[in-house]
Amino acid sequence: MAADHCANGSPAPAPAVAPAELVRIATAGSVDDGKSTLIGRLLYDSKQIFEDQLEHVEAASRRRGDGYVNLALLTDGLRAER
């Protein structure tokens, strides 16, 4: 029996995603469509932001007068973003 099938012939369940697995995401859109905000939010919701990074973004958001934590600042200006 092939490794991708169970003993009863049914397809084997998909392997669980390892917590440290790299996920690549590409976005496309016009200026101010929210691409950086989306990626920042995904990083925040998946708990992939270090505490000091979040503190820096919070401080930068206050300095800019945003009135909210601007998660787009996590990626804005990064070389990989361009």
Biopython code that builds the backbone (N, CA, C, O; Angstrom):
import numpy as np
from Bio.PDB.StructureBuilder import StructureBuilder

atoms = [
    (1, "MET", "N", (0.861, -1.178, 0.000)),
    (1, "MET", "CA", (0.000, 0.000, 0.000)),
    (1, "MET", "C", (0.901, 1.233, 0.000)),
    (1, "MET", "O", (1.916, 1.249, 0.696)),
    (2, "ALA", "N", (0.557, 2.239, -0.748)),
    (2, "ALA", "CA", (1.347, 3.472, -0.835)),
    (2, "ALA", "C", (1.299, 4.215, 0.488)),
    (2, "ALA", "O", (0.339, 4.093, 1.249)),
    (3, "ALA", "N", (2.342, 4.984, 0.754)),
    (3, "ALA", "CA", (2.450, 5.728, 2.012)),
    (3, "ALA", "C", (1.376, 6.805, 2.139)),
    (3, "ALA", "O", (1.106, 7.282, 3.241)),
    (4, "ASP", "N", (0.765, 7.190, 1.025)),
    (4, "ASP", "CA", (-0.247, 8.235, 1.088)),
    (4, "ASP", "C", (-1.659, 7.671, 1.262)),
    (4, "ASP", "O", (-2.648, 8.384, 1.094)),
    (5, "HIS", "N", (-1.739, 6.374, 1.603)),
    (5, "HIS", "CA", (-3.025, 5.743, 1.849)),
    (5, "HIS", "C", (-2.965, 4.941, 3.140)),
    (5, "HIS", "O", (-1.913, 4.429, 3.523)),
    (6, "CYS", "N", (-4.130, 4.840, 3.815)),
    (6, "CYS", "CA", (-4.238, 4.048, 5.033)),
    (6, "CYS", "C", (-4.365, 2.571, 4.656)),
    (6, "CYS", "O", (-4.519, 2.233, 3.482)),
    (7, "ALA", "N", (-4.300, 1.706, 5.650)),
    (7, "ALA", "CA", (-4.386, 0.264, 5.432)),
    (7, "ALA", "C", (-5.699, -0.130, 4.753)),
    (7, "ALA", "O", (-5.744, -1.106, 4.005)),
    (8, "ASN", "N", (-6.763, 0.627, 5.013)),
    (8, "ASN", "CA", (-8.057, 0.295, 4.408)),
    (8, "ASN", "C", (-8.214, 0.863, 3.000)),
    (8, "ASN", "O", (-9.278, 0.728, 2.396)),
    (9, "GLY", "N", (-7.153, 1.506, 2.464)),
    (9, "GLY", "CA", (-7.184, 2.014, 1.110)),
    (9, "GLY", "C", (-7.635, 3.456, 0.993)),
    (9, "GLY", "O", (-7.520, 4.064, -0.072)),
    (10, "SER", "N", (-8.153, 4.012, 2.093)),
    (10, "SER", "CA", (-8.591, 5.410, 2.023)),
    (10, "SER", "C", (-7.376, 6.346, 2.090)),
    (10, "SER", "O", (-6.335, 5.966, 2.625)),
    (11, "PRO", "N", (-7.501, 7.535, 1.563)),
    (11, "PRO", "CA", (-6.365, 8.471, 1.600)),
    (11, "PRO", "C", (-5.940, 8.774, 3.033)),
    (11, "PRO", "O", (-6.771, 8.905, 3.931)),
    (12, "ALA", "N", (-4.649, 8.880, 3.223)),
    (12, "ALA", "CA", (-4.119, 9.218, 4.546)),
    (12, "ALA", "C", (-4.463, 10.669, 4.858)),
    (12, "ALA", "O", (-4.490, 11.509, 3.958)),
    (13, "PRO", "N", (-4.728, 10.970, 6.136)),
    (13, "PRO", "CA", (-5.021, 12.360, 6.486)),
    (13, "PRO", "C", (-3.798, 13.232, 6.221)),
    (13, "PRO", "O", (-2.659, 12.773, 6.309)),
    (14, "ALA", "N", (-4.053, 14.484, 5.899)),
    (14, "ALA", "CA", (-2.954, 15.423, 5.655)),
    (14, "ALA", "C", (-2.157, 15.604, 6.945)),
    (14, "ALA", "O", (-2.734, 15.651, 8.031)),
    (15, "PRO", "N", (-0.839, 15.705, 6.829)),
    (15, "PRO", "CA", (-0.034, 15.900, 8.030)),
    (15, "PRO", "C", (-0.333, 17.257, 8.654)),
    (15, "PRO", "O", (-0.647, 18.221, 7.956)),
    (16, "ALA", "N", (-0.232, 17.318, 9.973)),
    (16, "ALA", "CA", (-0.444, 18.586, 10.673)),
    (16, "ALA", "C", (0.691, 19.541, 10.331)),
    (16, "ALA", "O", (1.827, 19.119, 10.119)),
    (17, "VAL", "N", (0.379, 20.813, 10.279)),
    (17, "VAL", "CA", (1.393, 21.823, 9.982)),
    (17, "VAL", "C", (2.244, 22.040, 11.219)),
    (17, "VAL", "O", (1.723, 22.284, 12.308)),
    (18, "ALA", "N", (3.540, 21.951, 11.050)),
    (18, "ALA", "CA", (4.453, 22.182, 12.168)),
    (18, "ALA", "C", (4.399, 23.646, 12.565)),
    (18, "ALA", "O", (4.330, 24.508, 11.689)),
    (19, "PRO", "N", (4.430, 23.960, 13.862)),
    (19, "PRO", "CA", (4.324, 25.346, 14.303)),
    (19, "PRO", "C", (5.413, 26.252, 13.730)),
    (19, "PRO", "O", (5.173, 27.445, 13.542)),
    (20, "ALA", "N", (6.577, 25.727, 13.454)),
    (20, "ALA", "CA", (7.685, 26.560, 12.988)),
    (20, "ALA", "C", (7.783, 26.591, 11.460)),
    (20, "ALA", "O", (8.742, 27.139, 10.916)),
    (21, "GLU", "N", (6.811, 26.013, 10.768)),
    (21, "GLU", "CA", (6.871, 25.968, 9.313)),
    (21, "GLU", "C", (6.726, 27.369, 8.719)),
    (21, "GLU", "O", (5.907, 28.168, 9.174)),
    (22, "LEU", "N", (7.515, 27.647, 7.720)),
    (22, "LEU", "CA", (7.501, 28.933, 7.049)),
    (22, "LEU", "C", (6.315, 29.022, 6.108)),
    (22, "LEU", "O", (6.067, 28.104, 5.326)),
    (23, "VAL", "N", (5.589, 30.112, 6.179)),
    (23, "VAL", "CA", (4.468, 30.361, 5.291)),
    (23, "VAL", "C", (4.792, 31.626, 4.511)),
    (23, "VAL", "O", (5.060, 32.672, 5.101)),
    (24, "ARG", "N", (4.769, 31.533, 3.209)),
    (24, "ARG", "CA", (5.029, 32.700, 2.362)),
    (24, "ARG", "C", (3.696, 33.240, 1.859)),
    (24, "ARG", "O", (2.844, 32.493, 1.378)),
    (25, "ILE", "N", (3.536, 34.551, 1.981)),
    (25, "ILE", "CA", (2.297, 35.195, 1.563)),
    (25, "ILE", "C", (2.652, 36.334, 0.617)),
    (25, "ILE", "O", (3.551, 37.128, 0.896)),
    (26, "ALA", "N", (1.958, 36.406, -0.473)),
    (26, "ALA", "CA", (2.134, 37.515, -1.408)),
    (26, "ALA", "C", (0.817, 38.275, -1.486)),
    (26, "ALA", "O", (-0.257, 37.674, -1.513)),
    (27, "THR", "N", (0.910, 39.588, -1.524)),
    (27, "THR", "CA", (-0.280, 40.407, -1.684)),
    (27, "THR", "C", (-0.092, 41.307, -2.898)),
    (27, "THR", "O", (1.034, 41.614, -3.290)),
    (28, "ALA", "N", (-1.174, 41.713, -3.468)),
    (28, "ALA", "CA", (-1.134, 42.640, -4.590)),
    (28, "ALA", "C", (-2.286, 43.611, -4.435)),
    (28, "ALA", "O", (-3.375, 43.234, -4.001)),
    (29, "GLY", "N", (-2.048, 44.831, -4.783)),
    (29, "GLY", "CA", (-3.101, 45.831, -4.693)),
    (29, "GLY", "C", (-2.525, 47.206, -4.888)),
    (29, "GLY", "O", (-1.312, 47.391, -4.977)),
    (30, "SER", "N", (-3.403, 48.151, -4.952)),
    (30, "SER", "CA", (-3.007, 49.545, -5.126)),
    (30, "SER", "C", (-2.538, 50.126, -3.797)),
    (30, "SER", "O", (-2.679, 49.506, -2.742)),
    (31, "VAL", "N", (-1.976, 51.334, -3.875)),
    (31, "VAL", "CA", (-1.544, 52.039, -2.677)),
    (31, "VAL", "C", (-2.749, 52.221, -1.748)),
    (31, "VAL", "O", (-3.851, 52.527, -2.203)),
    (32, "ASP", "N", (-2.532, 52.032, -0.460)),
    (32, "ASP", "CA", (-3.563, 52.207, 0.575)),
    (32, "ASP", "C", (-4.716, 51.217, 0.491)),
    (32, "ASP", "O", (-5.822, 51.513, 0.945)),
    (33, "ASP", "N", (-4.468, 50.041, -0.087)),
    (33, "ASP", "CA", (-5.496, 48.997, -0.094)),
    (33, "ASP", "C", (-5.498, 48.170, 1.191)),
    (33, "ASP", "O", (-6.417, 47.383, 1.413)),
    (34, "GLY", "N", (-4.477, 48.338, 2.043)),
    (34, "GLY", "CA", (-4.434, 47.618, 3.309)),
    (34, "GLY", "C", (-3.566, 46.377, 3.299)),
    (34, "GLY", "O", (-3.725, 45.514, 4.162)),
    (35, "LYS", "N", (-2.658, 46.262, 2.353)),
    (35, "LYS", "CA", (-1.803, 45.069, 2.259)),
    (35, "LYS", "C", (-0.926, 44.915, 3.507)),
    (35, "LYS", "O", (-0.873, 43.837, 4.100)),
    (36, "SER", "N", (-0.246, 45.983, 3.901)),
    (36, "SER", "CA", (0.626, 45.917, 5.076)),
    (36, "SER", "C", (-0.183, 45.704, 6.344)),
    (36, "SER", "O", (0.250, 44.983, 7.243)),
    (37, "THR", "N", (-1.342, 46.320, 6.425)),
    (37, "THR", "CA", (-2.204, 46.141, 7.595)),
    (37, "THR", "C", (-2.654, 44.688, 7.700)),
    (37, "THR", "O", (-2.678, 44.124, 8.794)),
    (38, "LEU", "N", (-3.007, 44.080, 6.576)),
    (38, "LEU", "CA", (-3.414, 42.673, 6.567)),
    (38, "LEU", "C", (-2.291, 41.778, 7.073)),
    (38, "LEU", "O", (-2.514, 40.938, 7.945)),
    (39, "ILE", "N", (-1.085, 41.952, 6.534)),
    (39, "ILE", "CA", (0.044, 41.117, 6.955)),
    (39, "ILE", "C", (0.366, 41.366, 8.426)),
    (39, "ILE", "O", (0.626, 40.425, 9.176)),
    (40, "GLY", "N", (0.350, 42.627, 8.837)),
    (40, "GLY", "CA", (0.589, 42.944, 10.245)),
    (40, "GLY", "C", (-0.426, 42.287, 11.154)),
    (40, "GLY", "O", (-0.083, 41.778, 12.221)),
    (41, "ARG", "N", (-1.678, 42.300, 10.727)),
    (41, "ARG", "CA", (-2.737, 41.678, 11.528)),
    (41, "ARG", "C", (-2.578, 40.163, 11.593)),
    (41, "ARG", "O", (-2.796, 39.556, 12.641)),
    (42, "LEU", "N", (-2.200, 39.557, 10.478)),
    (42, "LEU", "CA", (-1.960, 38.110, 10.478)),
    (42, "LEU", "C", (-0.814, 37.752, 11.421)),
    (42, "LEU", "O", (-0.897, 36.768, 12.156)),
    (43, "LEU", "N", (0.249, 38.543, 11.402)),
    (43, "LEU", "CA", (1.376, 38.313, 12.315)),
    (43, "LEU", "C", (0.931, 38.470, 13.765)),
    (43, "LEU", "O", (1.291, 37.660, 14.619)),
    (44, "TYR", "N", (0.158, 39.497, 14.039)),
    (44, "TYR", "CA", (-0.324, 39.751, 15.398)),
    (44, "TYR", "C", (-1.242, 38.629, 15.875)),
    (44, "TYR", "O", (-1.057, 38.098, 16.970)),
    (45, "ASP", "N", (-2.228, 38.266, 15.059)),
    (45, "ASP", "CA", (-3.193, 37.232, 15.450)),
    (45, "ASP", "C", (-2.550, 35.864, 15.622)),
    (45, "ASP", "O", (-3.015, 35.053, 16.424)),
    (46, "SER", "N", (-1.486, 35.604, 14.876)),
    (46, "SER", "CA", (-0.803, 34.307, 14.989)),
    (46, "SER", "C", (0.317, 34.332, 16.023)),
    (46, "SER", "O", (1.086, 33.379, 16.148)),
    (47, "LYS", "N", (0.397, 35.441, 16.763)),
    (47, "LYS", "CA", (1.378, 35.595, 17.854)),
    (47, "LYS", "C", (2.814, 35.427, 17.366)),
    (47, "LYS", "O", (3.635, 34.790, 18.027)),
    (48, "GLN", "N", (3.106, 36.002, 16.203)),
    (48, "GLN", "CA", (4.439, 35.912, 15.612)),
    (48, "GLN", "C", (5.230, 37.210, 15.777)),
    (48, "GLN", "O", (6.268, 37.393, 15.141)),
    (49, "ILE", "N", (4.740, 38.105, 16.629)),
    (49, "ILE", "CA", (5.423, 39.375, 16.871)),
    (49, "ILE", "C", (6.058, 39.314, 18.249)),
    (49, "ILE", "O", (5.401, 38.956, 19.227)),
    (50, "PHE", "N", (7.330, 39.662, 18.325)),
    (50, "PHE", "CA", (8.000, 39.719, 19.618)),
    (50, "PHE", "C", (7.446, 40.898, 20.411)),
    (50, "PHE", "O", (7.011, 41.897, 19.837)),
    (51, "GLU", "N", (7.467, 40.773, 21.729)),
    (51, "GLU", "CA", (6.922, 41.816, 22.593)),
    (51, "GLU", "C", (7.589, 43.167, 22.338)),
    (51, "GLU", "O", (6.916, 44.198, 22.308)),
    (52, "ASP", "N", (8.920, 43.163, 22.152)),
    (52, "ASP", "CA", (9.605, 44.439, 21.917)),
    (52, "ASP", "C", (9.219, 45.047, 20.566)),
    (52, "ASP", "O", (9.192, 46.270, 20.429)),
    (53, "GLN", "N", (8.922, 44.216, 19.576)),
    (53, "GLN", "CA", (8.463, 44.734, 18.284)),
    (53, "GLN", "C", (7.108, 45.423, 18.435)),
    (53, "GLN", "O", (6.883, 46.507, 17.895)),
    (54, "LEU", "N", (6.211, 44.774, 19.180)),
    (54, "LEU", "CA", (4.888, 45.345, 19.387)),
    (54, "LEU", "C", (4.993, 46.652, 20.168)),
    (54, "LEU", "O", (4.298, 47.619, 19.855)),
    (55, "GLU", "N", (5.857, 46.687, 21.182)),
    (55, "GLU", "CA", (6.050, 47.923, 21.943)),
    (55, "GLU", "C", (6.558, 49.040, 21.038)),
    (55, "GLU", "O", (6.122, 50.185, 21.159)),
    (56, "HIS", "N", (7.471, 48.714, 20.136)),
    (56, "HIS", "CA", (7.993, 49.709, 19.197)),
    (56, "HIS", "C", (6.885, 50.227, 18.274)),
    (56, "HIS", "O", (6.795, 51.430, 18.033)),
    (57, "VAL", "N", (6.053, 49.336, 17.765)),
    (57, "VAL", "CA", (4.955, 49.732, 16.884)),
    (57, "VAL", "C", (3.947, 50.587, 17.657)),
    (57, "VAL", "O", (3.432, 51.571, 17.125)),
    (58, "GLU", "N", (3.667, 50.216, 18.900)),
    (58, "GLU", "CA", (2.745, 51.014, 19.718)),
    (58, "GLU", "C", (3.291, 52.425, 19.908)),
    (58, "GLU", "O", (2.558, 53.404, 19.770)),
    (59, "ALA", "N", (4.590, 52.528, 20.228)),
    (59, "ALA", "CA", (5.218, 53.837, 20.439)),
    (59, "ALA", "C", (5.218, 54.653, 19.145)),
    (59, "ALA", "O", (4.911, 55.845, 19.158)),
    (60, "ALA", "N", (5.560, 54.010, 18.035)),
    (60, "ALA", "CA", (5.574, 54.703, 16.746)),
    (60, "ALA", "C", (4.169, 55.168, 16.368)),
    (60, "ALA", "O", (4.007, 56.249, 15.802)),
    (61, "SER", "N", (3.166, 54.369, 16.672)),
    (61, "SER", "CA", (1.777, 54.749, 16.386)),
    (61, "SER", "C", (1.391, 55.981, 17.199)),
    (61, "SER", "O", (0.741, 56.888, 16.680)),
    (62, "ARG", "N", (1.793, 56.019, 18.486)),
    (62, "ARG", "CA", (1.506, 57.194, 19.323)),
    (62, "ARG", "C", (2.211, 58.430, 18.774)),
    (62, "ARG", "O", (1.610, 59.502, 18.696)),
    (63, "ARG", "N", (3.495, 58.288, 18.390)),
    (63, "ARG", "CA", (4.250, 59.424, 17.848)),
    (63, "ARG", "C", (3.603, 59.976, 16.583)),
    (63, "ARG", "O", (3.597, 61.185, 16.356)),
    (64, "ARG", "N", (3.070, 59.098, 15.778)),
    (64, "ARG", "CA", (2.432, 59.509, 14.520)),
    (64, "ARG", "C", (1.039, 60.084, 14.756)),
    (64, "ARG", "O", (0.454, 60.692, 13.860)),
    (65, "GLY", "N", (0.504, 59.889, 15.976)),
    (65, "GLY", "CA", (-0.840, 60.375, 16.288)),
    (65, "GLY", "C", (-1.934, 59.532, 15.671)),
    (65, "GLY", "O", (-3.029, 60.029, 15.406)),
    (66, "ASP", "N", (-1.648, 58.251, 15.439)),
    (66, "ASP", "CA", (-2.623, 57.374, 14.793)),
    (66, "ASP", "C", (-3.870, 57.121, 15.645)),
    (66, "ASP", "O", (-4.958, 56.935, 15.100)),
    (67, "GLY", "N", (-3.725, 57.112, 16.974)),
    (67, "GLY", "CA", (-4.873, 56.832, 17.829)),
    (67, "GLY", "C", (-5.217, 55.356, 17.918)),
    (67, "GLY", "O", (-6.215, 54.993, 18.542)),
    (68, "TYR", "N", (-4.422, 54.513, 17.315)),
    (68, "TYR", "CA", (-4.596, 53.058, 17.351)),
    (68, "TYR", "C", (-3.235, 52.431, 17.076)),
    (68, "TYR", "O", (-2.320, 53.111, 16.611)),
    (69, "VAL", "N", (-3.098, 51.146, 17.360)),
    (69, "VAL", "CA", (-1.849, 50.452, 17.051)),
    (69, "VAL", "C", (-1.856, 50.151, 15.558)),
    (69, "VAL", "O", (-2.640, 49.329, 15.083)),
    (70, "ASN", "N", (-0.986, 50.818, 14.833)),
    (70, "ASN", "CA", (-0.929, 50.692, 13.379)),
    (70, "ASN", "C", (-0.059, 49.494, 13.012)),
    (70, "ASN", "O", (1.159, 49.620, 12.882)),
    (71, "LEU", "N", (-0.686, 48.335, 12.846)),
    (71, "LEU", "CA", (0.047, 47.102, 12.568)),
    (71, "LEU", "C", (0.730, 47.116, 11.205)),
    (71, "LEU", "O", (1.606, 46.289, 10.952)),
    (72, "ALA", "N", (0.350, 48.032, 10.329)),
    (72, "ALA", "CA", (1.027, 48.164, 9.036)),
    (72, "ALA", "C", (2.485, 48.555, 9.230)),
    (72, "ALA", "O", (3.319, 48.283, 8.366)),
    (73, "LEU", "N", (2.802, 49.190, 10.356)),
    (73, "LEU", "CA", (4.181, 49.611, 10.618)),
    (73, "LEU", "C", (5.125, 48.423, 10.792)),
    (73, "LEU", "O", (6.343, 48.583, 10.711)),
    (74, "LEU", "N", (4.573, 47.237, 11.030)),
    (74, "LEU", "CA", (5.419, 46.035, 11.134)),
    (74, "LEU", "C", (6.118, 45.725, 9.825)),
    (74, "LEU", "O", (7.236, 45.209, 9.821)),
    (75, "THR", "N", (5.464, 46.036, 8.709)),
    (75, "THR", "CA", (6.046, 45.686, 7.413)),
    (75, "THR", "C", (6.382, 46.878, 6.542)),
    (75, "THR", "O", (7.231, 46.758, 5.658)),
    (76, "ASP", "N", (5.752, 48.025, 6.754)),
    (76, "ASP", "CA", (6.019, 49.188, 5.905)),
    (76, "ASP", "C", (7.495, 49.531, 5.904)),
    (76, "ASP", "O", (8.116, 49.649, 6.960)),
    (77, "GLY", "N", (8.049, 49.690, 4.722)),
    (77, "GLY", "CA", (9.453, 50.075, 4.585)),
    (77, "GLY", "C", (10.428, 48.921, 4.530)),
    (77, "GLY", "O", (11.616, 49.134, 4.288)),
    (78, "LEU", "N", (9.961, 47.704, 4.748)),
    (78, "LEU", "CA", (10.872, 46.550, 4.667)),
    (78, "LEU", "C", (11.283, 46.319, 3.208)),
    (78, "LEU", "O", (10.471, 46.476, 2.296)),
    (79, "ARG", "N", (12.514, 45.958, 3.003)),
    (79, "ARG", "CA", (13.022, 45.688, 1.651)),
    (79, "ARG", "C", (12.191, 44.589, 0.975)),
    (79, "ARG", "O", (11.891, 44.688, -0.215)),
    (80, "ALA", "N", (11.820, 43.545, 1.723)),
    (80, "ALA", "CA", (11.050, 42.436, 1.150)),
    (80, "ALA", "C", (9.667, 42.895, 0.707)),
    (80, "ALA", "O", (9.080, 42.300, -0.197)),
    (81, "GLU", "N", (9.142, 43.941, 1.329)),
    (81, "GLU", "CA", (7.822, 44.419, 0.957)),
    (81, "GLU", "C", (7.842, 45.061, -0.426)),
    (81, "GLU", "O", (6.884, 44.938, -1.189)),
    (82, "ARG", "N", (8.927, 45.740, -0.740)),
    (82, "ARG", "CA", (9.026, 46.421, -2.032)),
    (82, "ARG", "C", (9.236, 45.394, -3.113)),
    (82, "ARG", "O", (9.348, 45.747, -4.287)),
]
sb = StructureBuilder()
sb.init_structure("model")
sb.init_model(0)
sb.init_chain("A")
sb.init_seg("    ")
for serial, (resi, resn, name, xyz) in enumerate(atoms, 1):
    if name == "N":
        sb.init_residue(resn, " ", resi, " ")
    sb.init_atom(name, np.array(xyz, "f"), 0.0, 1.0, " ", f" {name:<3s}", serial, name[0])
structure = sb.get_structure()
